[in-house]
Amino acid sequence: MLRKGFVVRAAALLLPVLLNADTVVLKDGRRIEARGSYKVEAGVVRFTGVDGRAYQFPLEAVDLRASEDASAEAAKSERPKVWTNDDLELLKEKTPVSVMGSARVAAPAAAEAEAQTEAAAEGEAEAAGAEAVPGPPKEQTREYWQERLQPLRDELNRIEQQIQQLRRGQGQAASNAINVTGSNPGVQVEDTIRQLERRRTQVQQQIADIQAEARRAGMPPGDVR
């Protein structure tokens, strides 16, 4: 029978090591538990989540200080299992342990199960592919500015059409009408045209203001014309 001292030392070498898993905190408030530590490479934070998926985020989207604090707090709360001699004897009965240079030292069942689970999760992550990097803020997309500009452009087109129709109708009425009362029927039409022209100027200014705002946000002028 092997001496207990040898059994204790051998079992201690074979027990799975408890690694401190990092917690990644994003600036939008999300928290993702990592399997192990995250890495920062070329401005991108990469890690494997506890769900087995591979994640990557731009560095500017990650709150590194909050991530470090959350990871440290999680590490403090972890407590390793204290193995007693009874536990080691039970482990010895279930799994052969050799300290005398045998060809193969069998790993504990828990370690093998964990390794199999990790391998399966990594396979799923590779098959599914890494999670897509979040897109740019909406203020940096052409679609955002076009959505703001389109209603004003539609209104501007309607105003232009109304002014043209009124002017055509005004010209036809002036050529066909016989003024027997001495009144000027075109006064009301001219007043309506002036109101439409004032509104046209306001809409054009609103469009110009949005285009200037987009340029300040870094959008190319051609994307907001």
LUMTOR-292171 format. One line per 5 residues: their letters; for each residue x, y, z of N, C-alpha, C. Coordinates in steps of 0.001 Angstrom, whole numbers. Layout:
<rs>
a) X:Y:Z:X:Y:Z:X:Y:Z  ...
</rs>
This chain:
<rs>
mlrkg) 855:-1208:0:0:0:0:883:1247:0  504:2240:-858:1279:3461:-946:1106:4275:327  2175:4896:701:2078:5744:1892:1199:6950:1612  515:7414:2657:-411:8539:2489:303:9807:2047  1535:9990:2485:2261:11200:2078:2413:11278:583
fvvra) 2741:10091:-27:2856:10077:-1481:1518:10346:-2143  463:9760:-1592:-867:9935:-2172:-1285:11391:-2135  -1022:12047:-1015:-1399:13457:-872:-684:14309:-1903  638:14078:-2051:1389:14909:-3002:955:14642:-4432  720:13395:-4762:306:13073:-6128:-1064:13635:-6437
aalll) -1992:13496:-5494:-3337:13993:-5729:-3341:15497:-5865  -2496:16176:-5102:-2436:17634:-5189:-1988:18081:-6567  -1106:17287:-7193:-659:17628:-8539:-1749:17405:-9570  -2653:16475:-9308:-3646:16105:-10299:-4952:16860:-10172  -5188:17515:-9056:-6447:18229:-8871:-6527:19395:-9845
pvlln) -7716:19659:-10452:-7847:20784:-11397:-7563:22092:-10687  -6853:22961:-11368:-6490:24269:-10808:-7641:25230:-11013  -8003:25941:-9983:-9074:26931:-10057:-8518:28241:-10577  -8884:28600:-11788:-8399:29837:-12396:-9387:30962:-12124  -8855:32117:-11886:-9718:33278:-11702:-10251:33719:-13054
adtvv) -11542:33623:-13234:-12173:34023:-14499:-12445:35522:-14476  -12126:36194:-15579:-12342:37630:-15668:-13799:37944:-15966  -14202:39142:-15583:-15503:39685:-15945:-15271:40913:-16812  -15809:40900:-18032:-15644:42017:-18962:-16867:42919:-18848  -16634:44184:-18536:-17718:45166:-18370:-17663:46127:-19547
lkdgr) -18756:46198:-20304:-18828:47115:-21438:-19340:48481:-20984  -19035:49502:-21759:-19442:50855:-21387:-20944:51061:-21499  -21654:50147:-22209:-23104:50260:-22255:-23773:49552:-21074  -22949:49043:-20128:-23493:48438:-18919:-23533:46924:-18915  -23302:46284:-20064:-23343:44821:-20102:-22120:44227:-19399
riear) -22309:43070:-18779:-21240:42341:-18096:-21222:40927:-18671  -20061:40490:-19117:-19930:39164:-19720:-18849:38405:-18959  -19200:37232:-18443:-18245:36410:-17720:-17350:35677:-18717  -16041:35788:-18527:-15078:35151:-19423:-14596:33838:-18830  -14228:32939:-19695:-13584:31701:-19267:-12077:31945:-19290
gsykv) -11530:32289:-18145:-10119:32663:-18081:-9971:34171:-18229  -8877:34608:-18806:-8563:36030:-18912:-8848:36540:-20316  -9211:37823:-20399:-9370:38448:-21708:-8010:38989:-22180  -7902:39207:-23470:-6678:39720:-24062:-6986:40985:-24858  -6041:41921:-24842:-6160:43153:-25622:-5099:43102:-26721
eagvv) -5561:43022:-27965:-4646:42931:-29096:-5099:43862:-30198  -4207:44744:-30633:-4471:45644:-31771:-5770:46422:-31591  -5991:46920:-30371:-7169:47734:-30111:-8462:46945:-29985  -8376:45617:-29839:-9571:44776:-29718:-9433:43902:-28479  -10507:43795:-27717:-10544:42935:-26527:-11158:41599:-26929
rftgv) -10404:40510:-26739:-10868:39173:-27133:-10888:38250:-25913  -11908:37369:-25886:-11987:36388:-24804:-13044:35348:-25163  -13019:34258:-24429:-14042:33211:-24580:-14960:33275:-23372  -16264:33404:-23625:-17225:33496:-22538:-17485:32139:-21913  -18135:32180:-20742:-18459:30926:-20071:-19474:30111:-20879
dgray) -20160:30755:-21842:-21079:30039:-22712:-20360:29360:-23871  -19034:29504:-23920:-18267:28849:-24962:-18113:29659:-26228  -18730:30838:-26298:-18639:31658:-27499:-17411:32548:-27445  -16854:32814:-28623:-15705:33724:-28716:-16220:35143:-28913  -15755:36047:-28077:-16196:37436:-28136:-15018:38327:-28509
qfple) -15350:39445:-29191:-14343:40478:-29417:-15059:41823:-29530  -14503:42817:-28851:-15084:44147:-28822:-13982:45182:-29044  -14307:46317:-29681:-13320:47397:-29771:-12919:47854:-28373  -11657:48230:-28235:-11152:48616:-26918:-11956:49772:-26332  -12398:50708:-27202:-13120:51859:-26678:-14516:51501:-26166
avdlr) -15009:50285:-26491:-16319:49864:-26003:-16242:49169:-24651  -15023:48925:-24138:-14836:48169:-22897:-14366:49103:-21784  -15004:48996:-20635:-14589:49746:-19452:-13555:48891:-18712  -12272:49139:-18997:-11216:48303:-18444:-11131:48407:-16928  -11302:49620:-16389:-11224:49789:-14932:-12329:48992:-14240
aseda) -13551:49103:-14784:-14662:48361:-14186:-14461:46858:-14357  -13863:46449:-15488:-13606:45024:-15706:-12606:44497:-14691  -11544:45270:-14434:-10549:44845:-13448:-11160:44742:-12057  -11992:45750:-11705:-12623:45730:-10376:-13561:44530:-10233  -14364:44268:-11296:-15308:43154:-11224:-14575:41820:-11148
saeaa) -13472:41686:-11896:-12703:40448:-11876:-12058:40227:-10504  -11528:41319:-9920:-10910:41207:-8601:-11944:40834:-7543  -13136:41418:-7639:-14184:41109:-6669:-14610:39654:-6781  -14713:39149:-8034:-15087:37747:-8223:-14015:36818:-7677  -12730:37208:-7833:-11635:36371:-7346:-11663:36268:-5816
kserp) -12039:37380:-5156:-12099:37366:-3695:-13175:36413:-3184  -14261:36293:-3961:-15390:35486:-3498:-15171:33997:-3721  -14144:33644:-4534:-13890:32227:-4799:-13123:31599:-3630  -13506:30425:-3286:-12826:29701:-2211:-12480:28298:-2718  -11205:27910:-2738:-10853:26565:-3202:-11339:25503:-2209
kvwtn) -11604:24316:-2743:-12058:23212:-1898:-10888:22712:-1056  -11153:22433:216:-10151:21854:1110:-10309:20340:1062  -9296:19642:551:-9351:18196:409:-8822:17524:1683  -9646:16634:2236:-9257:15882:3428:-8683:14533:3004  -8109:13810:3991:-7582:12484:3707:-8679:11539:3233
ddlel) -9897:11704:3788:-11012:10862:3347:-11322:11100:1878  -11293:12400:1473:-11527:12714:61:-10480:12055:-820  -9216:12100:-376:-8134:11530:-1169:-8235:10015:-1253  -8659:9376:-150:-8834:7927:-178:-9938:7542:-1155  -11035:8350:-1145:-12137:8081:-2072:-11682:8294:-3508
lkekt) -10883:9354:-3722:-10343:9619:-5052:-9449:8471:-5514  -8673:7946:-4580:-7780:6832:-4902:-8558:5595:-5318  -9708:5346:-4636:-10508:4174:-4957:-11134:4287:-6342  -11540:5521:-6720:-12239:5711:-7992:-11271:5854:-9159  -10082:6435:-8906:-9149:6708:-9993:-7768:6241:-9587
pvsvm) -7128:5365:-10375:-5776:4901:-10025:-4798:6069:-9972  -3944:6081:-8942:-2935:7116:-8791:-1581:6442:-8660  -633:6841:-9456:699:6249:-9395:1723:7343:-9180  2670:7107:-8276:3746:8068:-8037:5098:7439:-8282  5108:6225:-8876:6349:5488:-9026:6800:5403:-10474
gsarv) 6432:6407:-11294:6925:6449:-12666:6196:5543:-13603  4900:5263:-13392:4150:4447:-14318:3984:5177:-15634  3637:4455:-16692:3571:5056:-18027:2466:6077:-18126  1403:5929:-17380:268:6849:-17495:-284:7151:-16114  -433:8423:-15816:-1058:8840:-14577:-2466:9288:-14921
aapaa) -3479:8578:-14401:-4856:8892:-14750:-5289:10187:-14084  -5971:11070:-14810:-6488:12336:-14272:-7777:12059:-13531  -8091:12894:-12542:-9368:12734:-11840:-10532:12851:-12806  -11631:12175:-12473:-12799:12183:-13349:-13316:13594:-13580  -13251:14434:-12544:-13753:15808:-12694:-12930:16580:-13708
aeaea) -11605:16381:-13679:-10739:17086:-14625:-11012:16634:-16041  -11217:15310:-16244:-11502:14817:-17582:-12824:15370:-18089  -13839:15407:-17229:-15134:15926:-17637:-15039:17396:-18017  -14257:18132:-17228:-14096:19557:-17528:-13380:19759:-18855  -12353:18938:-19111:-11622:19057:-20371:-12523:18739:-21555
qteaa) -13361:17715:-21425:-14270:17363:-22502:-15290:18468:-22753  -15810:19050:-21668:-16773:20136:-21816:-16144:21335:-22504  -14912:21658:-22100:-14225:22798:-22700:-13958:22563:-24172  -13530:21348:-24538:-13260:21041:-25943:-14526:21142:-26774  -15649:20647:-26223:-16908:20735:-26963:-17344:22176:-27137
aegea) -17158:22997:-26091:-17556:24401:-26171:-16709:25145:-27189  -15399:24845:-27208:-14533:25503:-28176:-14905:25114:-29601  -15307:23855:-29793:-15743:23437:-31127:-16987:24171:-31567  -17934:24348:-30645:-19147:25090:-30968:-18824:26539:-31290  -17883:27124:-30535:-17518:28519:-30777:-16889:28683:-32150
eaaga) -16029:27720:-32539:-15406:27816:-33856:-16434:27647:-34959  -17409:26769:-34742:-18427:26548:-35766:-19331:27759:-35913  -19694:28341:-34768:-20588:29498:-34820:-19878:30743:-35279  -18544:30813:-35075:-17792:32005:-35450:-17819:33014:-34326  -16830:33869:-34335:-16745:34911:-33309:-17897:35877:-33457
eavpg) -18355:36397:-32314:-19429:37386:-32337:-18977:38629:-33080  -19858:39154:-33924:-19509:40309:-34749:-19176:41517:-33876  -18204:42286:-34324:-17852:43511:-33619:-19003:44501:-33766  -19454:45129:-32676:-20553:46087:-32788:-20256:47160:-33819  -21314:47577:-34536:-21162:48588:-35563:-20912:49961:-34962
ppkeq) -20648:50956:-35823:-20379:52312:-35344:-21640:52954:-34766  -21508:54014:-33970:-22684:54735:-33468:-23554:55216:-34617  -24854:55343:-34374:-25773:55708:-35447:-25448:57074:-36035  -24864:57974:-35216:-24524:59303:-35723:-23407:59256:-36757  -22758:58109:-36909:-21688:57972:-37891:-22102:57115:-39079
treyw) -23414:56950:-39273:-23916:56196:-40412:-24693:57119:-41343  -24600:56837:-42616:-25294:57646:-43627:-26810:57530:-43453  -27277:56316:-43092:-28718:56098:-42968:-29356:56999:-41917  -28651:57244:-40818:-29204:58079:-39737:-29497:59486:-40246  -28545:60071:-40972:-28725:61453:-41439:-29736:61526:-42573
qerlq) -29766:60499:-43433:-30737:60511:-44511:-32170:60405:-43965  -32344:59661:-42881:-33676:59558:-42271:-34131:60904:-41722  -33209:61701:-41223:-33571:63026:-40716:-33832:64021:-41847  -33110:63860:-42936:-33228:64819:-44042:-34420:64531:-44949  -34791:63267:-45101:-35787:62912:-46100:-37133:63602:-45897
plrde) -37714:63676:-44680:-39007:64370:-44522:-38935:65840:-44936  -37823:66508:-44626:-37684:67913:-45011:-37569:68052:-46523  -36856:67131:-47161:-36744:67180:-48618:-38092:66942:-49281  -38876:66019:-48724:-40219:65771:-49276:-41095:67008:-49151  -41023:67657:-47994:-41816:68880:-47811:-41363:69975:-48768
lnrie) -40059:70094:-48967:-39542:71111:-49882:-40039:70869:-51303  -40085:69613:-51733:-40613:69301:-53070:-42078:69666:-53195  -42860:69396:-52138:-44289:69741:-52177:-44477:71257:-52269  -43677:71996:-51540:-43795:73467:-51574:-43466:73984:-52968  -42401:73451:-53581:-42024:73890:-54922:-43150:73609:-55923
qqiqq) -43765:72439:-55825:-44856:72092:-56731:-46058:73014:-56535  -46379:73322:-55270:-47517:74207:-55009:-47265:75610:-55560  -46046:76112:-55387:-45733:77451:-55907:-45852:77469:-57424  -45341:76449:-58091:-45417:76397:-59549:-46862:76309:-60028  -47682:75499:-59349:-49088:75380:-59741:-49824:76709:-59573
lrrgq) -49565:77401:-58469:-50224:78686:-58229:-49805:79713:-59268  -48535:79714:-59624:-48077:80703:-60612:-48647:80392:-62007  -48737:79103:-62342:-49353:78778:-63627:-50830:79168:-63641  -51524:78831:-62541:-52935:79196:-62468:-53137:80693:-62464  -52223:81409:-61819:-52316:82867:-61781:-52153:83465:-63179
gqaas) -51212:82904:-63958:-51009:83412:-65310:-52194:83141:-66204  -52793:81968:-66095:-53955:81642:-66912:-55151:82519:-66543  -55349:82734:-65252:-56476:83566:-64831:-56313:84996:-65319  -55087:85502:-65299:-54859:86881:-65734:-55115:87048:-67217  -54842:86012:-68010:-55038:86136:-69456:-56479:85916:-69874
nainv) -57266:85192:-69044:-58644:84865:-69435:-59697:85734:-68752  -59360:86297:-67586:-60394:87007:-66808:-60645:88404:-67355  -61898:88832:-67233:-62285:90208:-67578:-62633:90902:-66275  -61876:91903:-65881:-62068:92586:-64608:-63128:93666:-64778  -64336:93369:-64276:-65443:94323:-64412:-65717:95041:-63102
tgsnp) -65095:94593:-62015:-65364:95202:-60707:-64241:96113:-60265  -63123:96016:-60917:-61979:96841:-60504:-61171:96223:-59389  -61586:95050:-58851:-60834:94387:-57781:-59690:93571:-58387  -58751:93150:-57536:-57587:92382:-57989:-57658:90984:-57410  -58181:89984:-58191:-58337:88621:-57653:-57005:87932:-57414
gvqve) -55902:88465:-57940:-54614:87803:-57764:-53946:88099:-56449  -54535:88987:-55621:-53897:89356:-54356:-53803:88156:-53415  -54889:87405:-53303:-54888:86246:-52397:-53886:85186:-52848  -53800:84996:-54162:-52841:84009:-54673:-51418:84439:-54360  -51117:85723:-54541:-49774:86218:-54240:-49444:86061:-52757
dtirq) -50431:86295:-51900:-50204:86134:-50463:-49902:84671:-50122  -50621:83748:-50745:-50363:82313:-50515:-48965:81938:-50995  -48566:82490:-52145:-47236:82194:-52673:-46156:82715:-51731  -46372:83912:-51173:-45373:84468:-50242:-45245:83603:-48984  -46368:83096:-48482:-46312:82212:-47313:-45541:80919:-47624
lerrr) -45799:80377:-48817:-45084:79161:-49212:-43593:79429:-49368  -43230:80579:-49891:-41821:80909:-50068:-41120:81092:-48729  -41847:81678:-47739:-41254:81805:-46402:-41012:80424:-45795  -42000:79533:-45957:-41824:78180:-45433:-40692:77463:-46167  -40575:77683:-47455:-39492:77066:-48216:-38132:77493:-47664
tqvqq) -37999:78765:-47323:-36739:79256:-46761:-36445:78587:-45416  -37487:78408:-44591:-37291:77752:-43292:-36835:76298:-43461  -37469:75578:-44380:-37102:74176:-44605:-35681:74078:-45145  -35316:74950:-46061:-33955:74939:-46595:-32930:75196:-45492  -33248:76073:-44547:-32334:76345:-43439:-32211:75133:-42519
qiadi) -33347:74441:-42280:-33295:73234:-41445:-32420:72161:-42095  -32531:72009:-43396:-31695:71034:-44107:-30226:71413:-43981  -29924:72700:-44158:-28533:73153:-44050:-27990:72925:-42639  -28829:73141:-41612:-28375:72935:-40230:-28042:71455:-39976  -28883:70554:-40484:-28623:69119:-40287:-27349:68702:-41021
qaear) -27152:69223:-42222:-25934:68896:-42972:-24690:69393:-42240  -24769:70582:-41650:-23626:71092:-40887:-23373:70238:-39645  -24444:69794:-38987:-24294:68933:-37809:-23635:67614:-38189  -24014:67067:-39354:-23423:65806:-39810:-21937:65978:-40111  -21563:67097:-40700:-20147:67318:-40990:-19340:67442:-39708
ragmp) -19926:68087:-38680:-19223:68181:-37392:-19055:66804:-36751  -19974:65886:-37059:-19883:64524:-36526:-18899:63668:-37320  -18312:64246:-38377:-17300:63521:-39142:-17827:62852:-40396  -19074:63145:-40810:-19622:62521:-42006:-19101:63221:-43260  -18761:62482:-44308:-18365:63099:-45577:-19523:63913:-46154
pgdvr) -19246:65062:-46749:-20328:65907:-47296:-21210:65151:-48281  -20624:64234:-49071:-21422:63525:-50065:-22478:62608:-49473  -22339:62232:-48209:-23304:61325:-47582:-24538:62033:-47071  -24520:63358:-47020:-25669:64092:-46460:-26185:65143:-47439  -25887:64977:-48704:-26432:65912:-49677:-27877:65595:-49986
</rs>
